[in-house]
Amino acid sequence: MKTKLTLQLNKQVIDKAKNYARNHKTSVSKMVESYLELVTKHKSLAIEISPLVENLSGVITIKEY
């Protein structure tokens, strides 16, 4: 089911988005929908990193062959 959403954005951003959409044969609505789908999908998959793991990050180096 499609539902209408009203957004207030900077005119320059809207103009750039319309130009991008036209050049990529899509619509601004589809771009926004795809973006919102992407960010809400990844947000639900977010994993909290403990302070210990953060401190250990970068300690080990792996040689490239």
C-alpha positions in Angstrom: 0.0 0.0 0.0 1.4 3.4 -1.0 1.0 6.3 1.4 1.8 10.0 0.7 4.5 11.6 2.8 5.3 15.4 2.8 8.8 16.5 3.4 10.3 19.9 3.8 13.8 20.1 2.4 16.2 22.7 1.1 15.3 23.7 -2.5 18.8 23.0 -3.7 18.7 19.5 -2.3 15.4 18.9 -4.0 16.7 20.2 -7.3 19.8 18.0 -7.1 17.7 15.0 -6.1 15.3 15.5 -9.1 18.3 15.8 -11.5 19.9 12.7 -10.1 16.6 10.8 -10.3 16.1 11.9 -13.9 19.6 10.9 -14.9 19.2 7.5 -13.3 15.7 6.9 -14.7 14.0 6.7 -11.2 12.0 9.0 -9.0 12.8 11.0 -5.9 10.1 9.0 -4.1 11.7 5.7 -5.0 15.1 7.0 -3.9 13.7 8.1 -0.5 11.9 4.8 -0.2 15.1 2.8 -1.0 17.1 4.9 1.5 14.6 4.5 4.3 14.4 0.7 3.6 18.2 0.5 3.8 18.8 2.4 7.0 15.9 0.8 8.9 17.1 -2.7 7.8 20.7 -2.1 8.9 19.7 -0.4 12.1 17.9 -3.5 13.3 21.0 -5.5 12.6 23.3 -3.2 14.6 25.5 -4.9 17.1 26.8 -3.2 20.2 30.6 -3.3 20.6 31.8 -3.6 24.1 34.5 -1.2 25.4 36.9 -4.1 25.7 36.5 -5.0 22.0 36.9 -1.4 21.0 40.2 -1.2 23.0 41.4 -4.4 21.3 40.6 -3.1 17.8 43.8 -2.6 15.8 46.0 -4.6 18.2 46.5 -7.5 15.8 48.0 -7.0 12.4 47.6 -9.5 9.6 50.2 -9.8 6.9 49.0 -9.6 3.3 50.4 -12.3 1.0 
